[in-house]
């Protein structure tokens, strides 16, 4: 049986600077669940399905106005991302990889992200502090930007497999630009938003602050800018291939 330390050192993927801030937190918890799945013989794809179900349940519960429901939803939303880390660990330990598994994971995110966003928007509406139509428009814009970014990620993954290499980035790598890039990634990467927003929202409920709606606006604006830039980069890449 693999140990917690072994999973952390051998079966998790790490980068020098994690773009997904919440990975540091989720990857400390996922090795607690991964050995259970391995011991039970649970396939990685099934863990992904559990992840999708957990995300849906978390979104539904968080949309319910009762505070206890929102707390339960918050817990399930965090479990959703822990399971998202765990399915990869199970796959690496059992060496059961498949293209179908990648597609299931991609589909799970395409389903979960819009549901979570609408749950967040509805929760803001139930506070009766902001204009409902404005919040719905914000939510749709947020979902649209997220879908564009997910499609761009899929495109570049296919490009790298078919063309045999990553797309070159000739941008300036100055320290200031790198710092700005990390800040943009922090606010645009969806897992950061999905896990942090419920916490900020619950703080707002008791403190009467507008931090949650401000966070959603900032995430949406940054995501839209990143989506436009990624789309332009995609067009230029297509032109080079043609």
C-alpha positions in Angstrom: 0.0 0.0 0.0 1.4 3.4 -1.0 2.0 5.8 1.8 1.0 9.5 2.1 4.6 10.6 1.7 5.1 8.3 -1.3 2.1 9.7 -3.0 3.2 13.3 -2.3 6.7 12.7 -3.7 6.2 10.2 -6.5 2.6 10.4 -7.8 1.8 14.1 -7.8 2.6 16.5 -10.5 4.3 19.8 -9.4 5.6 22.9 -11.1 8.1 25.4 -9.6 5.2 27.9 -9.2 1.8 26.5 -9.1 -0.6 28.5 -11.3 -3.5 26.9 -9.4 -3.0 28.3 -5.9 -5.4 25.8 -4.3 -3.4 22.9 -5.6 -1.1 23.3 -2.6 -4.0 22.7 -0.3 -5.9 20.1 -2.4 -2.7 18.0 -2.9 -2.2 17.8 0.8 -5.6 16.2 1.2 -5.9 14.0 -1.8 -3.3 11.5 -0.6 -5.7 10.7 2.3 -8.3 9.5 -0.2 -6.2 8.0 -2.9 -5.0 4.9 -0.9 -8.7 4.1 -0.2 -9.5 4.1 -3.8 -6.5 2.0 -4.7 -7.3 -0.5 -1.9 -10.9 -0.8 -3.1 -9.8 -1.2 -6.7 -11.6 1.9 -7.8 -10.8 2.9 -11.4 -9.5 6.4 -12.0 -12.5 7.1 -14.3 -14.9 6.3 -11.5 -13.1 8.7 -9.2 -13.6 11.3 -11.9 -17.3 10.5 -12.0 -17.4 10.9 -8.2 -15.7 14.2 -8.6 -18.4 15.4 -11.1 -21.2 14.2 -8.8 -19.6 15.9 -5.8 -19.2 19.2 -7.7 -22.9 19.1 -8.9 -24.1 18.4 -5.3 -21.9 21.1 -3.9 -23.2 23.7 -6.4 -26.9 22.7 -5.6 -26.4 22.9 -1.9 -24.5 26.2 -2.1 -27.4 27.7 -4.0 -29.8 27.0 -1.2 -30.1 30.2 1.0 -29.8 28.3 4.4 -26.4 28.9 5.9 -26.0 25.2 6.9 -26.7 24.2 3.2 -24.0 26.7 2.1 -21.5 25.3 4.5 -22.2 21.8 3.3 -21.9 23.0 -0.3 -18.6 24.7 0.5 -17.3 21.4 1.9 -18.4 19.4 -1.2 -16.9 22.0 -3.6 -13.6 21.6 -1.8 -14.0 17.8 -1.9 -14.7 18.2 -5.7 -11.3 19.6 -6.3 -9.5 17.1 -4.0 -11.1 14.3 -6.0 -9.9 16.0 -9.1 -6.4 15.7 -7.8 -7.0 12.2 -6.5 -8.1 10.6 -9.9 -4.7 11.5 -11.4 -2.9 10.0 -8.5 -4.9 6.8 -8.7 -4.2 6.6 -12.5 -0.4 7.0 -11.9 -0.3 4.4 -9.1 -2.4 1.8 -10.9 -0.9 2.8 -14.3 -4.4 2.8 -15.8 -4.3 5.7 -18.3 -6.7 6.2 -21.2 -7.6 8.9 -23.7 -11.2 8.3 -22.6 -10.2 9.2 -19.0 -8.8 12.5 -20.2 -12.1 13.2 -22.0 -14.2 12.3 -18.9 -12.1 14.7 -16.8 -12.6 17.4 -19.4 -16.3 16.8 -19.6 -16.6 16.8 -15.8 -15.1 20.3 -15.7 -17.3 21.5 -18.6 -20.4 20.4 -16.6 -19.3 21.4 -13.1 -17.9 24.9 -13.8 -21.1 26.5 -15.2 -23.2 24.8 -12.4 -20.9 26.3 -9.8 -20.9 29.7 -11.4 -24.7 29.9 -11.5 -24.9 28.7 -7.9 -22.5 31.5 -6.9 -24.5 34.1 -8.9 -27.8 32.9 -7.4 -26.3 33.1 -3.9 -25.4 36.7 -4.6 -28.9 37.4 -5.8 -30.4 36.0 -2.6 -28.5 38.6 -0.6 -30.8 41.3 -2.1 -27.9 43.7 -2.3 -27.3 43.8 -6.0 -29.3 44.0 -9.2 -30.3 40.5 -10.3 -30.1 41.2 -14.1 -26.6 42.6 -13.7 -25.5 39.6 -11.7 -27.0 37.2 -14.3 -25.1 39.0 -17.1 -21.9 38.8 -15.0 -22.5 35.1 -14.5 -23.0 34.4 -18.2 -19.9 36.4 -19.1 -17.9 34.5 -16.5 -19.2 31.2 -17.9 -18.5 32.2 -21.5 -14.9 33.2 -20.7 -14.3 30.0 -18.8 -15.7 27.9 -21.7 -13.4 29.7 -24.2 -10.4 29.0 -22.0 -11.3 25.4 -21.6 -11.6 25.0 -25.4 -8.2 26.7 -25.8 -6.6 24.3 -23.3 -8.1 21.4 -25.3 -6.8 22.8 -28.6 -3.3 23.2 -27.3 -3.3 19.7 -25.8 -4.3 18.3 -29.2 -1.7 20.6 -31.0 1.1 19.3 -28.8 0.1 15.7 -29.3 -0.2 16.0 -33.1 2.7 18.4 -33.8 5.0 16.8 -31.3 5.9 19.9 -29.2 4.7 22.8 -27.2 3.8 26.1 -28.7 6.7 28.5 -28.3 6.2 31.7 -26.3 8.6 34.4 -27.3 7.3 36.9 -24.7 9.7 38.8 -22.5 10.5 36.8 -19.3 11.4 39.8 -17.1 10.8 39.5 -13.4 8.1 42.1 -13.5 6.3 40.4 -16.4 6.6 37.1 -14.7 5.1 38.5 -11.5 2.2 40.0 -13.5 1.7 36.7 -15.2 1.4 34.9 -11.9 -1.1 37.4 -10.6 -3.2 37.1 -13.8 -3.1 33.3 -13.5 -4.1 33.4 -9.9 -7.3 35.4 -10.7 -8.1 33.6 -14.0 -7.5 29.9 -13.0 -10.9 28.6 -12.2 -10.1 26.2 -9.3 -8.8 29.2 -7.3 -12.1 31.0 -7.9 -14.3 28.0 -7.2 -12.7 27.2 -3.9 -12.1 30.7 -2.6 -15.4 32.3 -3.6 -17.6 30.3 -1.2 -15.3 31.2 1.7 -15.4 34.9 0.8 -19.2 34.8 0.3 -19.8 33.3 3.8 -17.6 36.1 5.3 -19.8 38.6 3.4 -23.0 37.1 4.8 -21.9 37.7 8.4 -19.8 40.8 7.9 -22.0 42.6 5.3 -19.0 43.3 3.0 -19.0 43.3 -0.8 -15.9 41.2 -1.2 -17.6 38.3 -2.9 -19.2 40.3 -5.8 -15.9 42.2 -6.1 -14.0 38.9 -6.4 -16.4 37.6 -9.1 -16.1 40.8 -11.1 -12.3 40.7 -10.9 -12.2 37.0 -11.8 -14.6 37.6 -14.8 -12.7 40.6 -16.1 -9.3 38.9 -15.9 -10.7 35.7 -17.4 -12.2 37.7 -20.3 -8.9 39.4 -21.0 -7.0 36.1 -20.9 -9.7 34.5 -23.1 -9.3 37.2 -25.8 -5.5 37.0 -25.7 -5.7 33.2 -25.9 -8.1 33.4 -28.9 -5.7 35.7 -30.7 -2.8 33.4 -30.0 -5.0 30.5 -31.3 -5.7 32.3 -34.5 -2.0 33.0 -35.1 -1.2 29.4 -34.4 -3.8 28.2 -37.0 -2.3 30.6 -39.6 1.1 29.1 -39.1 -0.2 25.6 -39.5 -2.0 26.6 -42.7 
